[in-house]
Amino acid sequence: MSDEETQQLIVAAKGEAEACDQLVFWTQRLQHALDARRQLLDVPPDELKAALEAQR
């Protein structure tokens, strides 16, 4: 294997590692959003409405 082929493989591997890191990041963000949504669904509607009105 030539040095150029080795460099190409290294660059490709780095790109794939970065893509995996991005996938992990966005998966975690999505999981946090889903958890927050579930928590909001546990709040009674009247309580949620009162809390939102208090922020105005």
C-alpha positions, 0 to 999 in steps of 0.5 A: 500500500502506498503512502498516498493510499494510506493518507486517503484511508486516514482522511476517510476514517477521520471523516467517518469518525466525525460523522459518527460523533455528529450522529451521537450528538444529534441522537443525544439532543433528540433524546433530551427533546423527547424526554422534555416532551414526555415531562410536559405531557405529565403536567396537567393542562391547567397547570401548564397553562398557568405556568405559561401565562405567568411568564408573559 
